[in-house]
Amino acid sequence: MSRYAGIVHHHPDQGLLHLPLQEVDVRVWMVDVSARVVLSQVFENVSESPTSRAKYVFPLPASAAACAFELEHADGRVIVGVAKEKSEAAQAFQSAVDAGRTAGLVELVTDDIFTISIGSIPARKKVTARLTFVMDLLDNGRRDQVRLQLPMAIAKRYGEPPAAMLDASTTNEKTIVKITVDIQTSEKIQEIRSPTHPTITRKHHKSRSGRKSDRWMFVTWSSTTFLDKDFVLTVHALGLDKPRCFAEIDPQDRHTIAMQLSLVPNFKIPPLDSQEYIFVIDRSGSMSGAPMETAKRTLEMLLRFLPDSQTTFNIFSFGNDVDGLWGKSAPFDQLRMQHAISSVKGMKANYGGTEIAKALHFAIASRNRDRPTAMFVLTDGDIHASANLDPFTVVSKAVQGCKANAQLRVFTLGIGESVSSDMCERLAREGGGKCLFAVQAEDITGKCAMLLNAGRTREIESVTIDWHGLGSPPAVNFSPSNHHHPLPPSVVQLEPPPSMQQGPPTIKSLFPGMRLNVFAITTFRSIPSKVRLLAKLKDSEEILEDVVLVTEVKPFKDEWSSIPLLHTLAARQLVKDLEENRAPLPKPIAPASNEDIKKAAIVRLGLDYQLVSQHTSFFAEESGHETARRLRRSTSWQRSRRLHGRASVIGDPASDPADKGAPGTDVSTVQTVLDSLSQAVYAMFNFFFPDPPPTTRSRQKPLPGTYYSAAQSRSGSPSIQSERSYRHDNSSTDTFSTLSSLEGSYTSSRWSYSRPSSPVPPPEDPIQRARSPVFDASPQGTHHPEPRIAAPVPKEAYTIISLQEFDGSFKPTPDLKAIVGINTLAKAAELQVDGNVWATAVVVAYLRHHLGAQPDLLDALMNKALEYIERKGASLLVASGHDFWSLVNIAGQSVGS
């Protein structure tokens, strides 16, 4: 399969050439539920003449916010990209190239494909292209896990490729790949695993005293050949399923506060009584091999998890054409379930192309429009969407056209090692569902259970977030237009944005066990102490409520604080909502079309927060004043970020007094966003463990890098005001503008002792830190065990799943006896209990014992069993004198021994 990634240029004599990709270096900082990634790719022009104009094509996760780009020559000179309106950037680039100046242009092709056009690259020289992006981490099928999935190449996709991708080259197989991931969590790390690259090296960060942190680790992986599939890393840590809300004061004087609410709903949402289930499986050629086998296992699992009461279902296979197991959905029973599973086991990826829009239209047309429908799409998403191949429009129109009590929801499972995250994630967003990803080597059982549980839940009528918490809204700042980047004359001029911008603006779904991320950019004058989420179930008076404390993430207050994390992520979400027509349009100063207003709104966000989007691009031009790597860090980079990040300093770069005579500092420029990310982990430490550090002094001075929940006072006294103004005095002890060394002990950290030998050097910390005093957080002699690798689903559980009848019951078959023991099942006669009821109780006890750490999978399996007992087994229990849970307890004494 052809894969695209590299720089392509036209040689005057030899035609189209590509610059060999010598090395790929990926440095990732995972902090709690977010990540920041610096992707460096080293290319070499091996020809004897300079390149004329080169094109660089690369993939990114669809959820990423590309917020910084630079091109570094072999002599250390760096050209920094700045966001401009797209056509303006293209014109500036062309003018620079025509004038013989080196220039760069970064453009978005799709949400997961970017390109850069580069000016002249000297003969026999290397060039490093470096991109920085931030992102939210993905769900991974368990509540306390997150997933990092980095695309390394773009698989060949079905359909007409965008013009920007034409003439892209295949990647050099000799490319060296190095990946380093720094992982920081608020509680103990239980497991780090890579289902795609199991040979990763895991190391603990250590304190200066040689003790290992169980909350801060790093992972390395390298290869002497090109990585032509996604790199996937999953992290299981305690507390990842706890709700959190962070707030960040904008360091660029826009008088705004960005907030992020991230929670995994743990309240119970009752299931639907009656529903239709439609499964759409991709059997195109791109699914051949491992993806097809994963899809088949997934589909079989989903079928077994279906509720038996008032359920209808159907399966559609597609490629060039589409066909269904039946013309219309059929009632779910034992015979039809077995027939469907038999059909799934015989499936092959032999349907040709990937006409997913046609398949979705066909499947939706077959649904019963008088009852709710949950649709599950299993695909690698490898298509180029176009006007003739647009699955998003098909789904969105179908969802909008549903009757009040017969909603359609679409869930996707992206399968494969080079899946299109843009296609899969957007399809789920348009369908009001959720998206998960899986590769062949993963255990997909938990993912199946999570998706099926989500598909069964009752529809949410409304979700409201009170960003100001339980009290009255705080005062807001007037946001004059001069605090925003002036829009170019080519776009519609807009009135200032509202005092509250939320993304997504309307929350249409809420699923237990699946993470919800919501952002807001506000003009509050102070950070609220709490936020409140209210959810109302459809056809119910019940209101679900969750109140979350707010933790402030303080920007790194020095010359390097130039990419505010939360503002960048929030702006990316607002751009996505505008692009997909989910956000209200701002008010134009003069009448204009909706499309022009939407474009202007996206341009404003892109310019204000330096983002690449449909209507903004990064433009970089060599001015002749570039400095080498060591001297450049405090000059051109910071100047360009400040000049183009706010309007108040627009002008001649030379006029910026902060840049005159600035001393050179050896800090990695593209890594400056870690300023905010590193502080986020400290904020989360205090969020979960807010106790102040122990001290023998009567008045303790706060450590550098210490952060407080907005609901917690500095002194611990309840009389201190809980909401604080964002206008801090930098000299005040209330403003902690530097971070202490992460090697120092933290009062809420847990440590385990180890040999004093040094680990493999961790990724270089881009922040110059003050050394911290070391506190001993644990009593002497206390030993904390190594992070435990969580046990996978036992193979016996797979057999048990296959033994469950369609109605949720189990029979005392030889296969079940082999798992739980003959003597255990024989107790049915002794207890005078029906054999099927006792076998079901034994299985429930077995599952509770072995799957307690996987609540979604446990719920999916137990729900069917309990529904069987409620409907059919209750009458059988009356004669025995036992209730079901007493039988489970009796059985537990055997299966747990």
C-alpha positions in Angstrom: 0.0 0.0 0.0 1.4 3.4 -1.0 2.0 5.8 1.8 2.7 9.5 1.6 5.0 11.6 3.7 7.9 13.7 2.5 9.2 16.7 0.6 8.7 16.7 -3.2 10.2 19.2 -5.6 10.6 19.7 -9.3 14.1 19.5 -10.6 14.7 21.6 -13.8 16.4 18.7 -15.6 15.2 15.5 -13.9 11.5 16.4 -13.2 9.8 15.4 -10.0 12.2 14.4 -7.2 11.8 13.8 -3.5 14.2 14.7 -0.7 15.1 11.5 1.2 13.6 11.6 4.7 16.7 10.8 6.8 15.2 10.9 10.3 12.0 11.4 12.2 12.1 12.5 15.8 8.9 12.6 17.8 8.9 14.1 21.3 5.7 13.8 23.2 4.7 15.2 26.6 1.5 13.5 27.9 0.1 15.3 30.9 -3.0 13.8 32.4 -5.6 13.9 29.5 -3.7 16.2 27.1 -0.5 16.0 25.1 1.9 18.2 23.3 3.9 16.8 20.4 7.0 18.2 18.5 7.5 16.4 15.2 10.9 16.9 13.7 11.7 15.5 10.2 15.2 15.8 8.7 15.4 15.8 4.9 18.4 16.0 2.6 18.8 17.4 -0.8 21.2 14.9 -2.4 21.3 16.6 -5.7 24.0 19.0 -7.0 21.6 22.0 -7.4 19.2 23.8 -5.1 15.5 22.8 -5.1 13.1 25.2 -6.8 10.0 24.6 -4.8 9.4 21.7 -2.5 6.2 20.2 -1.0 6.1 18.5 2.3 3.1 16.2 3.1 2.5 14.9 6.6 -0.3 13.4 8.7 -1.6 14.6 12.1 -4.3 13.3 14.5 -7.6 14.9 13.6 -8.0 16.4 17.0 -4.6 18.1 17.0 -4.2 21.9 17.0 -1.1 22.7 14.9 0.2 25.8 16.6 3.8 26.3 15.6 6.1 25.5 12.6 9.7 26.2 11.8 12.2 25.2 9.2 15.8 24.9 10.2 18.7 25.0 7.8 21.9 23.0 8.3 23.8 26.1 9.4 21.3 26.6 12.3 19.3 29.4 10.7 15.6 29.1 11.5 12.6 30.4 9.6 9.5 30.7 11.9 6.0 30.4 10.5 3.2 32.9 11.4 -0.5 32.3 10.8 -2.1 34.4 8.0 -5.4 34.3 6.1 -5.0 31.5 3.6 -5.0 33.5 0.3 -2.9 36.2 1.8 -0.3 33.7 2.9 -0.3 32.0 -0.5 0.3 35.4 -2.2 3.1 36.3 0.2 4.7 33.0 -0.3 4.6 33.3 -4.1 6.0 36.8 -4.0 8.9 35.6 -1.8 9.7 32.7 -4.1 9.6 35.0 -7.1 12.0 37.3 -5.4 14.4 34.5 -4.7 13.9 34.4 -0.9 13.6 31.2 1.1 10.0 30.9 2.3 7.6 28.3 3.7 3.8 27.8 3.5 1.9 25.3 5.7 -1.7 24.5 4.6 -4.4 22.2 5.8 -5.6 19.6 3.3 -8.0 17.7 5.6 -8.2 17.7 9.4 -5.6 15.0 9.5 -3.4 15.9 6.5 -1.2 19.0 6.2 1.2 20.2 3.5 4.1 22.7 3.4 5.6 24.3 0.3 9.2 25.3 0.8 11.4 27.7 -1.1 15.0 26.9 -2.2 16.8 24.2 -0.3 20.6 24.3 -1.0 22.4 21.4 -2.8 23.9 18.7 -0.6 22.3 20.2 2.5 19.9 19.0 5.1 16.8 20.8 6.4 14.7 20.1 9.5 11.0 20.7 9.4 9.6 21.0 12.9 5.9 21.1 13.8 4.3 21.6 17.2 0.8 20.6 18.0 -1.3 20.0 21.1 -4.2 17.6 21.5 -6.6 15.9 23.8 -5.9 12.2 24.3 -8.4 9.6 23.1 -10.6 7.2 25.0 -9.3 3.6 25.0 -12.2 1.4 26.0 -11.6 1.8 29.8 -12.6 4.7 32.0 -9.1 5.1 33.6 -7.1 4.8 30.4 -6.1 7.3 27.7 -4.7 6.6 24.2 -2.0 8.4 22.2 -2.3 7.5 18.5 0.3 9.2 16.2 -0.1 8.7 12.5 3.3 8.3 10.9 2.3 8.0 7.2 -0.8 8.6 5.1 -2.3 5.4 3.7 -3.5 5.5 0.1 -7.1 6.4 0.3 -10.1 5.6 -1.9 -11.4 8.5 -4.1 -9.8 11.5 -5.8 -7.0 12.8 -3.7 -7.0 16.6 -3.0 -4.9 18.6 -5.4 -2.6 19.6 -2.6 -1.5 15.9 -2.3 -0.7 15.3 -5.9 2.9 14.3 -6.7 3.6 13.3 -3.1 6.3 10.7 -2.8 6.6 7.4 -1.0 8.7 7.4 2.1 12.3 6.3 2.2 12.4 2.8 3.8 15.8 3.6 5.4 14.4 6.5 7.5 15.4 6.3 11.1 12.5 6.8 13.5 12.9 7.9 17.2 10.0 8.4 19.5 10.2 9.7 23.1 7.1 10.1 25.3 7.2 11.8 28.7 4.2 10.7 30.8 3.0 12.7 33.8 -0.2 11.8 35.7 -1.9 13.1 38.8 -2.0 9.6 40.4 -0.2 6.4 40.2 0.6 4.9 36.8 -0.7 1.4 36.6 0.3 0.4 33.1 2.0 1.7 29.9 1.6 -0.4 26.8 2.0 -0.1 23.1 -0.2 -2.5 21.1 1.5 -1.6 17.9 5.1 -1.6 19.2 5.4 -3.8 22.2 9.2 -3.5 22.4 9.0 0.1 23.8 11.4 0.8 26.7 9.8 2.1 29.9 11.7 4.1 32.5 10.9 6.0 35.6 12.0 9.5 36.3 14.0 9.7 39.5 14.5 12.2 42.2 17.9 13.4 43.1 17.9 11.0 46.0 17.5 8.1 43.5 13.9 7.2 44.2 11.5 6.5 41.4 8.3 8.3 40.8 5.2 6.3 40.1 3.5 9.3 38.4 6.2 10.3 36.0 7.7 8.0 33.5 9.0 8.1 30.0 8.9 5.7 27.0 11.4 5.4 24.2 11.2 3.5 20.9 13.5 3.6 17.8 13.8 1.9 14.5 16.3 1.9 11.7 13.5 1.6 9.1 10.5 3.8 8.4 7.4 3.4 10.6 4.6 2.9 8.0 1.9 2.5 10.6 0.4 4.4 13.5 2.3 4.5 16.8 -0.2 3.8 19.6 0.5 4.1 23.3 -2.0 3.5 26.1 -1.7 4.7 29.6 -3.6 3.3 32.6 -3.4 5.5 35.7 -5.5 5.9 38.8 -7.7 9.0 38.8 -7.9 9.4 35.0 -11.7 8.9 35.3 -12.1 11.7 37.9 -13.7 14.9 36.8 -11.4 17.9 36.4 -11.7 21.5 35.3 -8.7 23.7 34.5 -8.6 27.5 33.9 -5.9 29.5 32.3 -5.5 33.3 32.2 -4.4 34.5 28.8 -0.8 35.7 29.0 -1.2 37.9 25.9 -3.4 40.5 27.5 -6.6 39.6 25.7 -8.5 39.8 29.0 -9.8 36.2 28.7 -9.8 33.0 30.7 -9.9 29.7 28.9 -11.4 26.7 30.7 -11.5 23.0 30.0 -14.0 20.6 31.6 -13.1 17.0 31.3 -15.1 14.2 32.9 -16.1 10.6 32.5 -19.8 10.4 33.6 -20.2 7.9 36.4 -23.9 8.3 36.9 -26.3 5.7 35.6 -28.3 6.5 32.5 -31.1 4.0 32.0 -31.1 2.0 28.8 -33.7 2.2 26.1 -36.5 -0.3 26.3 -36.7 -0.8 22.6 -34.1 -0.2 19.8 -32.9 -1.1 16.4 -29.2 -1.9 15.9 -27.6 -1.6 12.4 -24.0 -2.7 11.8 -22.1 -1.4 8.8 -18.9 -3.2 8.1 -16.2 -2.1 5.6 -15.2 -5.0 3.4 -13.2 -3.0 0.9 -9.7 -4.0 -0.3 -8.0 -1.7 2.2 -9.5 -3.8 5.1 -7.8 -7.0 4.0 -5.7 -9.0 6.4 -5.5 -7.9 10.1 -8.1 -5.1 9.9 -10.8 -7.5 8.5 -10.1 -10.0 11.2 -10.3 -7.3 13.9 -13.6 -6.1 12.4 -15.1 -9.6 12.4 -14.1 -10.2 16.0 -15.6 -6.9 17.0 -18.8 -7.5 15.1 -19.3 -10.9 16.7 -18.7 -9.4 20.1 -21.2 -6.6 19.5 -23.9 -9.1 18.4 -23.5 -11.2 21.6 -23.9 -8.0 23.7 -27.2 -7.1 22.2 -30.2 -7.1 24.5 -32.7 -9.8 23.7 -35.9 -7.9 24.5 -37.5 -5.7 21.9 -34.4 -5.6 19.7 -34.1 -5.8 16.0 -30.8 -5.8 14.0 -29.2 -6.0 10.6 -25.7 -6.1 9.1 -24.6 -4.3 6.0 -21.4 -5.0 4.1 -19.9 -2.5 1.7 -17.2 -1.8 -0.8 -18.0 -0.7 -4.3 -21.5 -2.0 -3.6 -23.5 -2.6 -0.5 -25.8 -5.5 0.7 -27.6 -6.4 3.8 -28.0 -9.7 5.8 -31.8 -9.0 5.4 -33.8 -6.4 3.6 -35.1 -5.0 6.9 -33.9 -5.5 10.4 -35.1 -8.8 12.0 -36.0 -9.6 15.6 -33.1 -10.7 17.7 -33.3 -14.3 18.8 -31.1 -17.3 19.3 -31.4 -18.6 15.7 -30.9 -15.2 14.0 -27.9 -14.5 16.3 -26.2 -17.7 15.4 -27.0 -17.1 11.7 -25.5 -13.6 11.8 -22.4 -14.8 13.7 -21.9 -17.6 11.1 -22.2 -15.0 8.3 -19.6 -12.7 10.0 -17.1 -15.5 10.4 -17.2 -16.1 6.6 -16.6 -12.4 5.7 -13.7 -11.4 3.5 -12.4 -8.0 2.3 -13.4 -8.6 -1.3 -15.8 -5.8 -2.0 -13.5 -3.5 -3.9 -13.5 0.3 -3.3 -14.8 2.2 -0.2 -18.2 3.7 -1.2 -19.1 4.5 2.4 -21.5 7.3 1.6 -23.5 4.9 -0.6 -23.5 2.3 2.1 -24.6 4.7 4.9 -27.4 6.0 2.7 -28.6 2.4 1.9 -28.4 1.3 5.6 -30.2 4.4 6.8 -33.0 4.0 4.3 -33.7 0.5 5.6 -34.2 1.6 9.2 -37.5 1.6 11.1 -38.2 5.3 11.4 -40.7 4.8 14.2 -38.1 3.6 16.8 -34.6 4.6 18.0 -31.7 3.3 16.0 -28.1 2.8 17.0 -25.7 2.4 14.0 -22.2 1.0 14.4 -19.7 1.6 11.6 -16.5 -0.5 11.4 -14.0 0.9 9.0 -10.5 2.1 8.4 -11.9 5.4 7.0 -9.4 5.4 4.1 -11.3 7.6 1.7 -10.9 11.1 0.4 -14.3 12.8 1.1 -15.7 14.8 -1.8 -19.0 16.1 -3.1 -19.6 12.7 -4.7 -18.3 10.8 -1.7 -19.6 12.7 1.4 -20.7 10.4 4.2 -20.9 13.4 6.7 -23.8 15.0 4.8 -25.6 11.6 4.6 -25.4 11.1 8.3 -26.1 14.7 9.4 -29.2 15.0 7.2 -30.5 11.6 8.5 -30.0 12.6 12.1 -31.7 16.0 11.7 -34.6 14.4 9.9 -35.5 11.9 12.7 -38.8 11.9 14.6 -38.8 13.1 18.2 -38.9 9.6 19.7 -36.9 7.7 17.0 -33.5 9.2 17.0 -30.5 7.9 15.0 -27.1 7.8 16.6 -23.9 6.7 14.8 -20.9 5.2 16.5 -17.6 4.4 14.8 -14.8 2.0 15.5 -11.7 3.0 13.4 -9.8 -0.2 12.7 -6.3 -0.6 11.3 -2.7 0.6 11.6 -3.1 3.7 9.4 -6.7 4.7 10.1 -8.1 8.0 9.0 -8.9 9.7 12.4 -10.6 12.6 10.6 -13.1 10.4 8.8 -13.9 8.2 11.9 -14.1 11.0 14.5 -16.2 13.3 12.3 -18.6 10.6 11.3 -19.3 10.0 15.0 -19.7 13.7 15.7 -22.2 14.1 12.9 -24.1 11.1 14.2 -24.2 12.2 17.8 -22.2 9.1 18.9 -18.6 8.3 19.9 -15.5 7.0 18.1 -13.0 4.5 19.4 -9.9 3.1 17.6 -8.4 -0.4 17.5 -5.6 -2.3 15.9 -5.1 -6.0 15.4 -2.9 -6.6 18.5 -5.4 -5.0 20.9 -8.0 -6.6 23.1 -11.1 -5.2 21.6 -13.6 -6.7 24.1 -13.7 -3.7 26.4 -14.1 -1.3 23.4 -17.1 -3.4 22.1 -18.7 -3.3 25.6 -18.2 0.5 25.9 -19.7 1.2 22.4 -22.6 -1.1 23.0 -23.3 0.4 26.4 -23.2 3.8 24.9 -25.6 2.8 22.1 -28.1 1.4 24.6 -28.3 4.5 26.8 -31.4 6.8 26.7 -31.1 10.0 24.7 -30.1 13.2 26.6 -32.5 16.0 26.0 -30.2 18.8 27.1 -26.8 19.3 28.8 -26.0 22.7 30.4 -22.7 23.8 31.9 -22.7 26.6 34.4 -19.1 27.8 34.0 -19.6 30.1 37.0 -20.6 27.2 39.3 -23.5 27.4 41.7 -23.5 31.2 42.3 -24.1 34.2 40.2 -21.9 34.7 37.1 -18.8 36.7 37.8 -18.3 40.2 36.3 -16.9 40.2 32.8 -14.4 42.4 31.0 -15.5 44.4 28.0 -13.5 42.9 25.1 -12.7 45.7 22.7 -11.7 44.8 19.1 -8.1 46.0 19.6 -7.4 43.0 21.7 -7.9 40.8 18.7 -5.8 40.5 15.6 -7.2 42.8 12.9 -8.9 41.0 10.1 -7.5 41.5 6.6 -9.6 43.6 4.2 -10.3 40.5 2.1 -12.7 39.1 4.8 -15.8 40.3 6.4 -15.2 42.5 9.4 -16.8 41.3 12.6 -18.0 42.7 15.9 -16.1 41.5 19.0 -16.9 37.9 20.1 -19.4 37.3 23.0 -18.2 37.2 26.6 -18.7 33.4 26.6 -17.6 31.1 23.7 -18.2 27.4 24.4 -17.1 24.5 22.3 -19.0 22.5 21.4 -21.8 25.1 21.8 -24.5 22.4 22.3 -23.8 19.1 23.9 -26.2 16.5 22.4 -24.9 13.3 24.0 -23.5 12.1 27.2 -22.4 8.5 27.6 -21.4 6.7 30.9 -17.8 5.7 30.9 -16.8 7.8 27.8 -14.9 11.1 28.3 -16.6 14.4 27.7 -14.3 17.4 26.9 -15.8 20.9 26.7 -13.9 24.2 26.4 -14.8 27.8 27.0 -13.1 31.1 26.4 -14.6 33.7 28.7 -14.1 37.3 29.7 -14.7 36.6 33.4 -12.7 38.9 35.6 -12.0 36.1 38.0 -11.6 32.4 37.9 -14.8 30.6 39.2 -14.3 28.2 42.1 -16.6 25.5 40.6 -18.4 24.5 37.4 -21.7 22.6 37.3 -23.0 20.3 34.7 -26.7 19.6 34.4 -28.1 16.9 32.1 -31.8 16.1 31.5 -32.9 12.7 30.2 -35.4 12.6 27.4 -38.9 11.7 28.5 -37.9 12.0 32.2 -38.0 14.7 34.9 -34.7 13.5 36.3 -31.8 15.9 36.3 -28.3 14.6 36.5 -25.8 16.9 38.2 -22.1 17.0 38.6 -20.1 19.8 40.3 -16.4 20.1 39.6 -13.8 22.2 41.4 -11.7 24.5 39.2 -7.9 24.3 39.2 -5.9 27.2 37.8 -3.1 26.5 35.4 -0.8 29.5 35.7 1.1 30.5 32.5 4.8 30.4 32.7 5.5 34.1 33.2 8.7 34.8 31.4 9.9 35.4 27.8 9.1 31.8 26.8 5.4 31.7 27.6 4.0 32.1 24.1 1.6 29.2 23.4 -1.2 29.1 26.1 -2.3 25.5 26.2 -6.0 25.8 27.1 -6.6 28.9 24.9 -5.1 27.0 21.9 -7.2 23.8 22.5 -10.3 25.9 23.1 -9.7 27.9 19.9 -9.2 24.7 17.9 -12.5 23.3 19.2 -14.3 26.6 18.3 -12.8 26.4 14.8 -14.0 22.8 14.4 -17.5 23.8 15.5 -17.6 26.6 12.9 -16.3 24.4 10.1 -18.9 21.7 10.8 -21.8 24.3 11.2 -22.4 23.6 14.9 -21.6 27.0 16.2 -23.6 30.2 16.1 -22.1 32.8 13.8 -20.7 36.1 15.1 -22.3 39.4 14.1 -20.8 41.1 11.1 -20.3 44.9 11.0 -22.0 45.0 7.6 -24.4 42.6 6.0 -22.7 39.5 4.6 -23.5 35.9 3.6 -23.3 33.1 6.3 -20.3 31.5 4.5 -18.4 34.7 4.5 -19.2 35.3 8.2 -18.1 31.8 9.0 -14.8 32.2 7.1 -14.1 35.5 8.9 -14.8 33.9 12.3 -12.4 31.1 11.5 -9.7 33.5 10.3 -10.0 35.6 13.5 -9.5 32.5 15.7 -6.6 31.3 13.5 -4.8 34.7 13.6 -5.5 35.3 17.3 -4.3 31.9 18.4 -1.9 31.0 15.6 -3.6 28.0 14.2 -3.7 26.3 10.8 -7.3 25.9 9.6 -9.4 25.8 6.4 -8.9 29.5 6.1 -5.5 30.2 7.7 -2.0 29.0 6.9 1.5 29.4 8.4 3.7 31.6 6.3 7.5 31.9 6.9 9.8 34.1 5.0 13.6 34.5 5.3 14.4 38.1 6.1 18.2 37.9 6.3 18.2 38.6 10.0 17.7 35.0 11.2 20.1 33.8 13.9 21.6 30.4 14.5 19.8 28.0 16.8 21.4 29.1 20.1 21.0 32.8 19.5 17.6 32.7 17.9 15.5 31.5 20.8 14.7 34.7 22.5 14.5 36.8 19.4 12.7 35.8 16.1 10.5 33.1 17.7 9.2 35.1 20.5 8.9 38.3 18.4 6.8 36.5 15.8 4.6 34.9 18.4 4.0 38.2 20.2 3.6 40.3 17.1 1.0 38.0 15.5 -0.7 36.7 18.7 -2.1 40.1 19.6 -2.8 43.4 17.9 -1.3 45.7 20.6 2.2 45.1 19.5 1.8 45.0 15.7 4.5 46.9 13.9 8.1 46.7 12.8 9.7 43.8 14.6 12.7 45.9 15.2 10.6 48.3 17.3 9.9 45.7 20.0 12.0 46.7 22.9 11.8 43.3 24.5 13.8 41.9 21.7 16.7 44.4 21.7 19.7 42.9 23.2 17.9 39.9 24.5 20.4 37.4 25.6 20.5 34.0 23.9 19.1 31.1 25.8 19.4 27.5 24.9 15.8 26.4 25.3 14.0 24.5 22.6 11.7 27.0 20.9 9.1 24.6 19.6 8.7 23.1 23.0 7.5 26.2 24.7 3.9 25.0 25.0 5.2 22.6 27.7 5.2 25.6 29.9 1.5 25.3 30.2 1.4 21.5 30.1 3.9 21.0 32.8 2.1 23.4 35.0 -1.1 21.5 34.4 0.2 18.4 36.1 1.1 20.4 39.1 -2.3 21.9 39.1 -3.8 18.4 39.0 -1.6 17.3 41.8 -3.1 19.9 44.0 -6.5 19.3 42.6 -6.5 15.7 43.8 -4.2 16.2 46.8 -4.7 19.8 48.0 -3.0 19.4 51.4 -0.2 21.9 52.0 3.3 20.6 52.3 4.6 19.8 55.8 6.8 22.3 57.4 8.3 23.1 60.8 8.3 26.8 60.1 5.6 29.1 61.5 5.1 30.7 58.2 6.0 28.7 55.1 6.8 30.4 51.8 5.2 28.6 48.8 7.5 26.6 46.6 8.0 27.8 43.0 5.7 25.9 40.8 3.0 25.4 43.4 -0.6 25.7 42.3 -3.9 25.8 44.0 -7.5 24.9 43.3 -9.6 28.0 42.9 -11.8 26.7 45.6 -9.0 26.4 48.1 -7.6 29.4 50.0 -3.9 30.1 50.2 -3.8 29.7 54.0 -6.5 27.1 54.3 -8.8 29.5 56.0 -12.4 29.5 54.8 -12.5 33.2 55.2 -10.2 33.8 52.3 -12.0 34.8 49.1 -12.3 31.7 46.8 -12.5 33.6 43.5 -9.4 35.5 42.5 -8.8 38.3 40.0 -6.7 37.4 37.0 -4.7 40.6 37.3 -1.8 39.3 39.3 1.2 41.3 40.5 4.2 39.4 39.2 6.1 40.2 42.4 3.4 38.8 44.6 3.8 35.5 46.3 0.3 34.7 45.0 1.8 34.4 41.5 4.0 31.5 41.0 5.5 32.2 37.7 8.3 29.6 37.6 8.2 25.8 37.8 10.4 23.9 40.3 12.3 21.0 39.1 10.1 18.0 38.5 12.9 15.8 40.0 12.1 17.3 43.4 9.8 15.4 45.6 6.2 16.7 45.7 4.2 16.5 48.8 1.4 14.5 47.3 3.6 12.3 45.2 4.2 8.6 46.0 7.7 7.3 45.5 9.2 3.8 45.4 12.8 3.0 46.2 15.1 1.7 43.6 18.8 1.2 42.9 20.7 4.5 42.6 21.8 3.7 39.1 20.8 6.2 36.5 18.2 5.4 33.9 18.4 6.1 30.2 18.5 9.9 29.8 15.0 11.3 29.7 13.8 13.8 27.0 15.4 17.1 27.6 13.2 19.3 29.7 12.8 22.5 27.6 12.2 24.7 30.7 15.2 26.1 32.7 14.1 25.4 36.2 15.1 26.5 39.7 16.1 23.6 41.9 13.6 22.7 44.6 14.1 21.6 48.1 13.4 17.9 48.5 10.8 16.7 50.9 10.4 13.1 51.9 6.8 12.4 51.1 6.8 8.8 52.5 7.8 7.6 56.0 11.2 6.0 56.0 11.1 2.4 55.2 7.8 2.6 53.3 8.0 0.7 50.1 5.6 1.2 47.2 5.3 -1.6 44.7 6.2 -1.2 41.0 3.4 0.0 38.7 1.4 -3.1 38.0 0.7 -4.2 34.5 -3.1 -4.7 34.5 -4.1 -8.2 33.5 -5.8 -8.5 30.1 -9.2 -10.1 29.8 -8.7 -13.8 30.6 -9.1 -16.1 27.7 -11.8 -18.0 29.6 -13.9 -14.8 29.5 -14.0 -15.0 25.7 -15.3 -18.6 26.0 -17.9 -17.5 28.5 -19.0 -14.7 26.1 -19.5 -17.2 23.3 -21.5 -19.5 25.7 -24.1 -16.9 26.6 -27.5 -17.5 25.1 -29.2 -14.6 23.2 -31.5 -14.0 26.2 -28.5 -13.6 28.6 -28.7 -17.0 30.3 -26.1 -19.7 30.5 -26.6 -23.5 30.4 -24.5 -26.0 32.4 -22.6 -27.2 29.3 -19.4 -29.2 29.3 -17.5 -26.1 28.1 -18.8 -24.1 31.0 -18.0 -26.9 33.4 -14.4 -26.9 32.1 -14.1 -23.2 33.2 -15.9 -23.0 36.5 -15.6 -26.7 37.6 -17.9 -29.6 37.5 -18.5 -29.7 41.2 -19.5 -26.0 41.2 -22.2 -26.5 38.6 -23.4 -29.7 40.3 -24.5 -27.7 43.4 -27.7 -26.8 41.5 -29.3 -30.0 42.6 -28.1 -29.6 46.2 -29.6 -26.0 46.3 -32.7 -27.2 44.5 -32.3 -24.4 41.9 -33.0 -24.5 38.2 -29.8 -25.5 36.3 -29.8 -22.5 34.0 -30.4 -20.1 36.8 -27.6 -21.6 38.9 -25.2 -21.6 35.9 -26.0 -17.9 35.3 -25.4 -17.1 39.0 -22.0 -18.9 38.8 -21.0 -17.0 35.6 -21.9 -13.7 37.3 -19.8 -14.6 40.3 -16.9 -15.6 38.0 -17.1 -12.4 36.0 -17.3 -10.2 39.1 -14.1 -11.9 40.4 -12.1 -11.7 37.2 -13.4 -8.6 35.4 -13.8 -6.2 38.4 -11.2 -3.8 36.9 -13.2 -3.5 33.6 -16.6 -2.1 34.6 -17.9 -1.5 31.1 -17.2 -5.0 30.0 -18.6 -6.4 33.3 -21.7 -4.3 32.9 -22.3 -5.4 29.3 -22.0 -9.1 30.3 -23.9 -8.9 33.5 -26.7 -6.7 32.2 -28.0 -9.4 29.9 -27.7 -12.0 32.6 -29.6 -9.8 35.1 -32.3 -9.0 32.5 -32.8 -12.8 32.0 -33.3 -13.3 35.7 -35.7 -10.4 36.0 -37.9 -11.6 33.1 -37.6 -15.4 33.1 -35.6 -16.6 36.1 -37.6 -14.8 38.8 -40.4 -17.4 38.7 -37.9 -20.2 38.9 -36.3 -18.7 42.0 -39.5 -18.6 44.0 -39.7 -22.4 44.5 -36.1 -22.6 45.6 -36.4 -20.0 48.4 -33.3 -18.2 47.3 -32.9 -14.8 45.7 -30.4 -14.4 42.9 -27.7 -12.4 44.7 -27.6 -15.0 47.5 -26.9 -17.6 44.8 -24.1 -15.3 43.4 -22.5 -15.1 46.8 -22.6 -18.8 47.3 -21.1 -19.3 43.8 -18.5 -16.7 44.6 -17.0 -18.9 47.3 -16.2 -21.5 44.7 -15.1 -19.5 41.7 -13.0 -17.1 43.8 -11.0 -19.9 45.5 
